[in-house]
Amino acid sequence: MLMTVEEAQSRILSRIPPPSPQELTPLMSALGRVLAAPVYSGEDIPGFTNSSMDGYAVHSADVAHACGDSPAALTVRGTIAAGHPVSQPLSRGEAYKIMTGAPLPPAADAVIQVEWTAPGEHGQVLALSAVRPGQNVRLAGQDMQKGQRVLEPGLVISPPIVGILATLGIEQVPVFPRPRVAIVSTGDELVSAGEPLRPGQIRNSNSYALAAAVQAAGADPWVFPPVADVKTAIAERFAEAASADIVLSSGGVSVGDFDWVKEVLQEQGTLDLWRVNMKPGKPVAFGSIHGRPFFGLPGNPVSALVTFELFVRPMIREMMQDRLWARPTVSLPLHEDFSEVQDRRHYVRSRLVEDAGRLWVSPYSRQDSAVQTSWIGAEALMVVPPDTGPYARGEHLPVMILRSGF
Amino acid sequence: MLMTVEEAQSRILSRIPPPSPQELTPLMSALGRVLAAPVYSGEDIPGFTNSSMDGYAVHSADVAHACGDSPAALTVRGTIAAGHPVSQPLSRGEAYKIMTGAPLPPAADAVIQVEWTAPGEHGQVLALSAVRPGQNVRLAGQDMQKGQRVLEPGLVISPPIVGILATLGIEQVPVFPRPRVAIVSTGDELVSAGEPLRPGQIRNSNSYALAAAVQAAGADPWVFPPVADVKTAIAERFAEAASADIVLSSGGVSVGDFDWVKEVLQEQGTLDLWRVNMKPGKPVAFGSIHGRPFFGLPGNPVSALVTFELFVRPMIREMMQDRLWARPTVSLPLHEDFSEVQDRRHYVRSRLVEDAGRLWVSPYSRQDSAVQTSWIGAEALMVVPPDTGPYARGEHLPVMILRSGF
């Protein structure tokens, strides 16, 4: 009986290690980190009632009947620039010229924008329109109130959040540490970049691709050189890797004679071999090593990245208390027929295409999981339910959008 | 007459400076960079025909009629592990035990997976099923051929692309330099984080938020301290900032008396003030300073980030030759009624909500562009055409998805 992807995810997420103690990071380095503590406002924001327009601060009652044919003439007391408050209250029949963001003078209750005024005689200004009380005015505290809990832990720090933190004067931001993720690839056939290839050997690509996926998920990769298919070597490497927060291995968990990973894991921790109802990447191993979560990903490069996306990334994000780790999944029409029918849920590498004013999903034609080049430009995984299809152009399927992240 | 967003974008993109010369970056630092040169394969990938399963390498003709009731018995010549090729051809009636990724022995043309075999007598193996020629075999060069142009310049380097580069043995990756973006905020009212607030002053948040947005767009921010509303100070600061690739200023381009930015720009370069048919962010200034592209963004924090997203980010991405900078825009149903009607195209800060198995767009209720807190958790901008609405729950509107990027 195959396990569903959702069941595998929930089993994995039930074994998340407790969060690490928070650390402080300078505001300028906080982008993309996850907030670790609530943030309160120490003051009202804005801190003072101010103008949202360039114009004239007025008593709205003075211009209540003003219009182009019958303007209201007001005496201009002076000019208030941003950063330069005045303390004298505005008298009836008077106006201050005022700039955007400048503090409203005491007693004024509205701003008439400059476009609705004209110069009058004797230094007066003519209001050509009425304004409501409060019009073009931002009240002190309308965005945040002193003492208000503004930001919650678990929030991913985006540029607007950086702006809010700066507005609150927070220079050191409490964030969750990035989990450290050890990456161990096993296999006699693996050769590191820069070394010559001998017959039967291939270059180690999974360590690099997984390191990049770990980075993209917001964690710190810790890459070990590939280890040969020798039990003692694997045991030693894994013992060292277990000082990380999460241990990933790729390769070595299928049914081959030379797969020592399982044996080592059973001695140093625990290991479940799961057959998950998905393609690519059916065999996924999950367990623990010296108490750390352990993932045994398929050796196949495409399967390794898809299983990383579905199982490892959620754990990394949840360890940092980010609850919104799920990719946006939307229903999109197929741009071409898709005829492949699989007996497992199929995560189909796809592009997004804009055509005739709509967004479409365009699956790559070569879905063989050994074909790395079908990832070029892939921005999405189309999710095809098992034993369904073929699908025709225009039919809708759910699509996980990976663009700018994976 | 207001300019459309698309017209403003195309005017901006018609003035992109020529690309900077490429630079080399180590593969482990290449994530998110943009490839600057085509990448060719120096060899066939895979480099040798190999098994995609753990099983037995056979002559498919030897097992053409095998089934559970009438298995084919084959003599096992030995075992081939990944990384350990054999040179002797497989004779008829024989099999090699073979591991996933191991090179196929000469003359074998298929692999029967281990699950479809049983141990026989005298060290033989019983094939319980027929296999087609080529079954469970990956042919040399099936992914990439020697000399093939595999990757194109302009490609954003994602984890799968890192994997392909590693497979090709590329340790130093040619990428476009990150543009350097100078950020100058102007205003007497601005106070840097850590300094005390005096009456009428506000903290400088735009410099920080824009720096984060520049980083998220893949460029390098260069932040200047805020400059007072004094013409000579502004002129000096801008002259210095013009050694960057792009210059951003925030504040100082509206119609206020104290807006020296326009004047300085007209002396040191060129400046067009555009009224763009959008909300927030109608007034946008675009020009050049000492030959560098200049953007004058609104001082309002929300407007500054929305105009950055629509105008500055495209230029940054295009300068790096990334042609796929547009955010995925999908049509989503409203999760709640949305009653605000605007006379300009409205970019509405919104969340994505999963409910009843569908993805919905949920606009924040406070769209006042002075309300920074309406960005908290915002993952999308819903695009409402001018003079339309109100919209009811369930109606569809286009939604730009910002999650994991903005």
Interface residues (C-beta under 8 A of the other chain):
Chain A: L27 M28 A30 L31 G32 E43 I45 P46 G47 F48 S52 D54 T79 A81 A82 G83 H84 P85 K97 M99 T100 G101 A102 P103 V114 E115 R138 Q142 D143 M144 V150 L151 L155 I157 S158 P159 P160 I161 V162 G163 I164 L165 A166 T167 L168 G169 I170 E171 G187 D188 E189 L190 A193 G194 L197 P199 G200 Q201 I202 R203 N204 S205 N206 S207 Y208 A209 L210 A211 A212 A213 Q215 A216 V223 D229 G251 S254 V255 G256 D257 F258 G299 P301 V302 L305 L324 A326 P328 T329 V330 S331 L332 L352 E354 R358 L359 D368 A370 V371 Q372 T373 W375 I376 G377 A378 E379 I401 L402 R403 S404 G405 F406
Chain B: L27 M28 A30 L31 G32 E43 I45 P46 G47 F48 S52 D54 T79 A81 A82 G83 H84 P85 K97 M99 T100 G101 A102 P103 V114 E115 R138 Q142 D143 M144 V150 L151 L155 I157 S158 P159 P160 I161 V162 G163 I164 L165 A166 T167 L168 G169 I170 E171 G187 D188 E189 L190 A193 G194 L197 P199 G200 Q201 I202 R203 N204 S205 N206 S207 Y208 A209 L210 A211 A212 A213 Q215 A216 V223 D229 G251 S254 V255 G256 D257 F258 G299 P301 V302 L305 L324 A326 P328 T329 V330 S331 L332 L352 E354 R358 L359 D368 A370 V371 Q372 T373 W375 I376 G377 A378 E379 I401 L402 R403 S404 G405 F406
